[in-house]
């Protein structure tokens, strides 16, 4: 297993790992969720670039999901990427 993030074309997700309490946790987030949350007006945006540009927020979302009991692999949804305090 590599620790480098990558875009998995077949599933349309960025797959990556986050260090949570000393353990690497596998996670993924879909191209559409990234586009909708971070670049809604963009055309032909690169999901991996969007992921990199928002890494801090995305890693925090993975940690929240793990703290809530999610098990690996954590699959982030649009809801997980919301701004904290934002109503669904």
Secondary structure, DSSP 4 states (H G I P E B T S, - for coil): ---S-EEETTTTEEEEEEEETTEEEEEEEEHHHHHHHH-TT-SS--HHHHHHHTHHHHHHHHHHHHHTT--SSEEE-GGGGSPTT---
